[in-house]
Amino acid sequence: MHNIRAIRENPEQFDAALARRGLSALSSQLLAADEARRAKILASETAQAEQNKASREVGAAKARGDEAEFARLRALVADKKAEVARLNDEAAAEDARLRAMLAEIPNLPLPEVPDGRDENDNVEIRRWGTPRDFGFAPREHFEIAGVRPGLDLATAAKLSGSRFMVLKGAVARVHRALAQFMIDTHTTEHGLSETWTPVLVRDEAMFGTGNLPKFAEDSYQTTNGWWLIPTSEVTLTNIPAGEILDEAALPMRMTAHSQCFRSEAGSAGKDTTGILRQHQFEKVEMVTICAPDQALAEHERMTACAEAILQKLDLPYRTVVLCTGDMGFGSQKTHDIEVWLPGQGKYREISSCSTCGTFQARRMNARYRPGGGKPDYVATLNGSGLAVGRALIAVLENGQQADGSVDLPAALHPWLGGKTRITAEGALA
């Protein structure tokens, strides 16, 4: 949510930032709505003052026996009371209209974010690892002989339809091990606090992170009004909603392993084979709540935490800065980490780490007391640490052997009871 005062003070700067995201100027519309709201508030305050003045004069007229003036003032008080109520309702309606307009506008990019229209304009900032020379044509995960017994997409389709998966045996075990490895690494080595949260949330939580109202079609809603979370960013970020935190409590660095649910609206025809894009999946999420002046440093820290997981798994990756046209709704700046998938012969997103400034905090009314003084809004950050299903794909494809077996990363062995590979027949060994 944007600060209307900041827009009022520098509308040209606001419109210029929106233009970088490919949006038309909106400051004049917002300021007109703001002026209408402020006019109603001023009219209400003026009517309230007139009501109070008349109320004070009623007693004086009664005391001096001026019945005509007494009756006039009583009628005036009643009229002003009704006028104040009407103006308050109109001011509330204007305020709701302005908030609805602001709720639809994305966050503004930081100056260092590269301009661009889409993913083709993202800027690579580093690479790690060298894609392996297989000596044979590497297969996609669903084509690997040792993986096929543990990846039952036919049963998933029978149970739920397309974009769902059933994992069995060794593949299911590796999937679980990856999630445990990630959460344990983040808590024991990266200083994140493990958190477990619901997967069903109220409208307010989805609004707070920017998933509502604009992106309702991207998520699932139950018949009694709850929303299934698209990621635990929603729940973790909303933990301080409506609160005023002590400055000493910041930064709050949290991580959670959860089921996630996305409708994948608009993705028809994309990644329809295998398990790259699913309606239900697991992710280890990272969220940081901090003072605004710490946000950029925390963004680099969070990105490094995600990269460290890939390094431990010995998976080649690259990190890019998203351009203005490819950023998410709530982001000021985003790093995408893309892991190498040899079966596709390309890098694919496995983590997205974003700093949102105070944008989400304003929607949630999450504040802190800097220096123990007047409350101000916190900054929020979120990132994948990592998407578990995509990490599974990367492990299987990068570890595949010519005979259809899969060598598993050494970092995972302790979470697999010392097992080191999936045989060509699909068993852990």
N, C-alpha and C positions, 0 to 999 in steps of 0.2 A: 504494500500500500504506500502510496506517495504522500509526502507532506505538502498539503495545499499551501501552507505558508511559504515553503521554498519555491513552489511554482509561482506564487503571487510575486515574490521578490525577484525572480529571474525567469520569466516565461520564455524568453528567447533561448536560453540555455537548455531548458526542458524540451522544447520543440526540436532543437538541434540533436539532442541525445535520442529522441524518438526517431528522428530521421535516419540515424545510424542503424536503427533496427528495422528500417523500411516502412515506418509508420508515418502517417500524415500528422501535421501539427494539431495539437489538441488543447493547448493552453487557453485559447480564447473561449472554447466551450466550457472548460472547467472553471475558468475565472468568472464567466457569466453565471454559472450555477452557484459558485461561491458567493457572488455578489447578491444573488437572490436570497440565499440562505442568511447572509449577514443582515440584509435589509429586514427580513422577517424577525430576526432576533432583536434588532434595534427597535423595531416597531413594538414588539412585545415588551421590551424593557421600558420603553416610553409609556405604554399603556399601564404597565405595572406601577410606575412612578406616579402616574395620574390617579390610579386607584388608591394608592397609599395616601396621597395628599388629600383626596376626597374623604377617605376613611378617618383621617385625623380631624377634618373639619366638621364631620357629622356630630361629634360629641359637643363641639363648641356651639354649633347652631342649636342643639337641643338645650344646652345649658342657658342660653340667652332667650329661649322661648320662641325662636324664629321657626315656626312650624313649616312655612313654605320652603325656606332654605333647607331645613332638615329633610323634607320630602325630596327636594331636588337632588341633594347630595346622596341620599340613599339610593335613588334611582341611578345616579351617575356611577356609584360604586358597583351596583349590580351590572350595569352596562359594561363597565371597564373589566369586571371580572370575566364576563362572557367573552369580551374582546381579547383579553390576555389568553384565555383557554384556546380560542380559535387561532390566534397568532402562534401560540406554542405548537399547536398541531401542524400548522402550515410550515413553521420553521423545522419541525422534525421531519416533515415530508421532504422539504428541500435538502436537509442534511442527508437523508436516506438516498435521495436522487444523486447527490454529489458522491457519496460513498460508493454507490453502485457503479458510477462512471469510473471512479478511481480503481475499483476492484478489477476492472477489465483491462487495465493498462499494465504491461510488463515492466519489470525493473529496468533501470537505465544502465548501460554498459559503462565500465570504468574506462578512462581515457586510453589505457594501454591495450585494451581489447582490439584486435585487428578488425577492420571493416570487411564486410563480405556478405554474400547472399545465401550461401549454403555450405555444406560440408566440404566442398571443393576449395573453399577459401580459408579453411582452418590452417593454422600455422604449426608445423612440427617444431618442438623445442628440444627434444632429445630422443635417443634410442638406446636400448639396452639389450645385449645379447645378439647373437648371430643365428639366423635361421639355419637349421641343420640341413646338411647335404645327405639325403636319404639313400641315394643310390638306386632308388626305384620311385615310381610315381606314387606319392603319398595319397592316401584315401581320406575322404571325409569321415567323421566319427561314426556315422551310421553304416558305413561300408566296411569297417574293420572287422575281421572275422571274430576276434576275441570279444568284441563289443556287442555284436548282434544278439547273442543269447540274453544279454542283460538289458537290452533296450527294446521294449515291447510297445511300439507305437500303435499296432493294430488293436491291442486290448485297450489302450488309452482312448483311441477313437471310439471303440464300442462303448466304453463307460461314459465318456464326456464329450466326444467330438474332436475336431481338429485343434492343434496347438496345445495338447496335453501330453504327458508322458507317464509311462510306467517303467520304473527301473527295478531290476532284479539282481540278486546275487552279487557278483564282484563289482559290477558297475554301481549298484546301489550303495555298496560298502565304500567305494572310493568317493562317491558323492557326499556321503555323510562324513567321511574323514576330512574332506576338504573344508567343510563348514566348521568342524571342530578345530582343525588346524588354524584356520583364519581367526576365529574368535579367541583362541588361546594365545595366538601370537599378538593380537591387538591388546589383549589385557595384560599379558606378562611382559611384553617387550616395548609396547608403544604407549602404555599408560592410559589406555581407554578403560572406562568403567562399564562392565558388562551389565546389560539391562534387558529385561524381558517385558514386552508390552503386548496389549491386545492387537488383534488384526481387524477388529470391528470398531469403528469410530463414529462420532457424531459429525453433523455438518460443520460445526465450528472448527473442528480439528482439520478437516479438509480445506476449509476456507483459509485457515491460518497459514498453511504452506503453499497456497495458491492453486490447489487442485480444483477448487470451486471459486466462482461459479462457472468459469469459462471452459473447464476441461472435464465436465461431468461425464461426457460420453467415453472418456478414457478409463473410467473406473466402473466397478460393479456396486450396486446398491441393493440391500435386502428389502423385503416387502415391509419391514417395520422401520425402515428409514436409516439403518446403519449403513456405513460404507466399508467395503473391504479395502484394506490399505494397498496402495500400489507399491509401497515400500515403507519400512519402519522409519524413514525420514519423517513421515507424518506424525507418528506418535512421539518419537524422541524429541523432535523440534517443539512440539506443543507441551512438553513437560513444564516449562516455565510460563505458559500462557496465563495471563491475568495476574502474574506475580510481580513483586518487586524484590529482586535478589540483592544480597549483600555483595559488594564488589569483591570481597575476599573469596566468594564462592566461584569466581570466574578465573580461568576458563573452565567450563564443564565439557569434558570430552567423553562421549558415550559411544558404545557399540552394541548392536543387537543382531541376532540371527533370527530371521523370521520368514514365514511364508509371505509371498507377495502376489498380488492379483492385478492384472491389467487386461483391458478389453482389446488392446492392440487395434483400436479404431484407426482406420486409414492405412493399415499395413497389409491389406489384401494383396496376395501374390508375392509378398516379401518373405524369404526364408521359410518356405512352407515345408521343406524336408528337414528331418532331424529335430533337434531340440534347442536351436539357437534362439527362437522367439516363441515364448509360451504365454498362455493365459495365467498359469499358476507356476510359480518358480520360487526359489529360495535365494536370499541375499544376506550377506553380512554388511550391515549399514554402519556408517560412522556419522555422528553429528556433534558439532561443537557450538556451544553458546559462549560468547566472549564479549569483551568491550570492543566497540567499533574500531579503535585504533590498533587492535591486535589481529584484526580479521585477515589481512593479507599474509601476515606471518603464519597464522593458523592454516591458511589455505595451502601454503607451501608444505607445512608439516603434514597435513592430511594427505596431500598427494603423495608425499614420500612414504607414508604408512601403507598406502595402497600399492605403490611400486615395490615396496619391500616384500610383499606377499609373492608377487610374480618373480622377483629375484630369487627368493628361497625355493620356489618351484622350478627354477631354471627355465622360465618361459620368456622368449624374446618378446619385447614390446616396444612401442613408441608412445610418447606423450605429446599431445597437441593442445594448443589454446584454441578454443572455439571462436569463430568469428561472430560478429554481431548478428548475422542472419541465422546462425545455427544454435544460439544460446537458448536455454530453457527460460520459461516465463519469469521465474523468480530470481534468476542469476544476474550478478554483476560481472562475474568472470568465471569461466569454467575451464578446467583441464579435463580432457578425455584421455584415458589410457587405453590403448588398443593392443591387444595381444595377437601374436602371429598364429594364424591357423593355416598350417601347410596344406590341408585338404582343399581349402579355397584359394590358397596362394595369396592371401592378403591379410592385413591387420584388421581386426574387428573390435569394437568397443567392449570393454570388460569392466570399466569403472568410469564414473563421471563425478568429479569433485568440484563443487561450486561454492563460492562465497556470495551471500545474498545481502550483505550489509544489514541495514535495519528494516528492509522491505517486509520480511515475514514477521518480524517483531511488532511492527505497527499493526499488522492484521490481527496478531494474537494479543496485543497489549502486554508484551513481555518486556520488563524494564529492570534496571539496576540503579543503585545509588553511587555514582562516581564520587569518590572522596567523602562518602557519607552525606552528600548534599541532595540537590533536587533530582528526582528520578529522571532517567533518560533511557532510551531504547537500547537493548542489547543488539549485537550482530549474531547472525546464524550462518552456519556452514553445514553442508552435507556431502557425503561421498560414499561410493560403493567400495567395500573393502574385503571381498569382491562379490560380483554376481557368481553364485556357486555353480549353476548350470553351465555357464560359459567357461568357467574355470575347468569344469569337468571335460568339456569339449577340447579345450586347449591341452590339457594333460593327456587325453587319449590320442589326439592327433599328433602331438609333438613326440610322444613316446612310442608310437607304433613301429613295429618291426616288419620285415618283409614276409615273415611267416604268419602274420595276422595277430601276433601277440603284442602286448603293450608293456614297455618298461615304465615303471612309476617313479616319480621324483623321490629322491632320498629323504627330502623333508617330510614326506607323508608316511614313511615306513613306521615310525612310532605309533601313528594313529591307525595303522593297519595290522597291528599285532606282529610286526616284523615282516610281513609279506612285501614283496618287491615288484611283482609283475602280475599281469593278467595273461593267462595262457591263450593260445589260439583257439582253445575249446571254451574259453570264457570263465575259467576258474582262477581264483587268487592263488598265487604260489610264491 
